[in-house]
Amino acid sequence: MDALQTAQYARALYTVHGDRAEAEAAQKMRECEAAGNRQEAQDWQAVRQSIRQMRGPNQG
């Protein structure tokens, strides 16, 4: 998955799931790892990182 696709997936996931989007991407990553789909797991990891960047630093 290229950077543009990663950003599109991240944006769509964040739009649908809001603050839970990063957790959703992490779950998908774990499912892919468990199924032996290494490349797809790496793609989900990249989506997760992109979501983290969109959210910005934790404020509190």
C-alpha positions in Angstrom: 0.0 0.0 0.0 1.5 3.4 -0.9 1.4 6.5 1.2 -1.6 8.0 -0.5 -3.7 4.8 0.1 -2.5 4.6 3.7 -3.7 8.2 4.3 -7.0 7.5 2.6 -7.7 4.4 4.7 -6.6 6.3 7.9 -8.9 9.2 7.1 -11.9 6.9 6.3 -11.3 4.9 9.5 -11.1 8.0 11.6 -14.2 9.4 10.0 -16.2 6.3 10.8 -14.7 5.4 14.2 -13.4 8.7 15.6 -11.1 8.2 18.6 -11.5 4.4 18.3 -9.9 4.4 14.8 -6.4 3.7 16.1 -7.6 0.7 18.1 -9.5 -0.6 15.1 -6.4 -0.4 13.0 -4.4 -2.2 15.7 -7.0 -5.0 15.9 -6.9 -5.4 12.1 -3.1 -5.6 12.3 -3.2 -8.3 15.0 -5.8 -10.3 13.0 -3.6 -10.2 9.9 -0.5 -11.2 11.9 -2.4 -14.1 13.4 -3.5 -15.2 9.9 0.1 -15.0 8.7 -0.5 -12.0 6.4 2.7 -10.1 7.2 2.3 -7.5 4.4 -1.3 -6.7 5.2 -0.3 -6.4 8.9 2.4 -3.9 8.0 -0.2 -2.0 5.9 -2.5 -1.8 9.0 0.5 -0.7 11.1 1.1 2.2 8.7 -2.6 3.1 8.8 -2.4 3.1 12.6 0.6 5.4 12.5 -1.2 7.8 10.1 -4.2 7.9 12.4 -1.9 8.7 15.3 -0.4 11.6 13.4 -3.8 12.9 12.4 -4.9 12.9 16.1 -1.9 14.8 17.2 -0.3 14.6 20.6 -2.4 13.6 23.6 -3.6 16.6 25.5 -4.7 16.4 29.0 
